[in-house]
Amino acid sequence: MMLTFSLYVSLMCGGLFVAGLCVGCWTGRSSRPKVGVNMKEVADDAGLFHGWDGLPAAEQKRRLGLYRQRVLLLSAERDRAWLRAQRKEYVKGW
């Protein structure tokens, strides 16, 4: 009798554990970002790192590369604007 009760409780706990795992996997998939999404359409840099922990290493490298491109482009635009302003100041002083 005790053996039957122990077996019943262990099978019940195991079933609940498996059911919890299935529900966790099912709900976790919908919140993960899709790998095939065109990340150039993401408006802000925070969007690049959304769901970072669930991404494979190759996708993380791709997103870091895209972030690096954006930062370099922004830096180049700022430098260009600063050089234009300096050139205007130099011309005014001449």
Secondary structure, 3 states (H helix, E strand, C coil): CHHHHHHHHHHHHHHHHHHHHHHHHHHHHHHCCCCCCCHHHCCCHHHHHCCHHHCCHHHHHHHHHHHHHHHHHHHHHHHHHHHHHHHHHHHHHC
